[in-house]
Amino acid sequence: MNHCPKSSLADSSSLSMWTPTRQVVKI
């Protein structure tokens, strides 16, 4: 799990969903 907001949002190669708890859930 990546806790980098910008990096995770900009990472289009990996599907990631931001949760209200500020955690990245990899699908």
C-alpha distances in whole Angstrom, upper triangle without the diagonal:
4,7,9,11,14,12,9,13,14,12,15,14,11,11,9,11,11,12,15,13,11,8,6,7,7,11
4,6,8,10,8,7,10,12,10,13,13,11,12,9,11,10,13,15,13,10,8,6,9,9,13
4,6,9,8,7,10,13,12,15,16,14,14,11,12,10,11,13,11,8,7,7,10,12,15
4,6,5,6,8,10,10,14,15,13,14,11,12,11,13,15,14,10,10,9,12,13,17
4,6,5,6,8,10,13,15,14,14,11,11,9,11,12,12,9,9,9,12,14,17
4,6,5,6,8,11,14,13,14,12,13,11,14,16,16,12,13,12,15,15,18
4,6,5,6,10,11,11,12,11,12,12,15,17,17,14,13,11,14,14,16
4,5,5,8,10,8,9,7,9,9,12,15,15,11,10,8,10,10,13
4,5,7,10,10,9,8,9,8,12,14,15,12,12,10,12,12,14
4,6,9,9,10,10,12,12,16,18,19,16,15,13,15,14,16
4,6,6,8,8,11,12,16,19,19,16,15,12,13,11,13
4,5,7,8,11,13,17,20,21,18,17,14,14,12,12
4,7,9,13,15,19,22,23,20,18,14,14,11,12
4,6,10,13,16,19,20,17,15,11,11,8,8
4,7,10,13,17,18,16,13,10,9,6,6
4,7,10,13,14,12,10,6,6,5,6
4,6,10,11,10,8,6,5,7,7
4,7,8,6,6,5,7,9,11
4,5,5,5,6,7,11,12
4,5,7,10,11,15,16
4,6,9,11,14,16
4,7,10,13,16
4,6,10,13
4,6,9
4,6
4
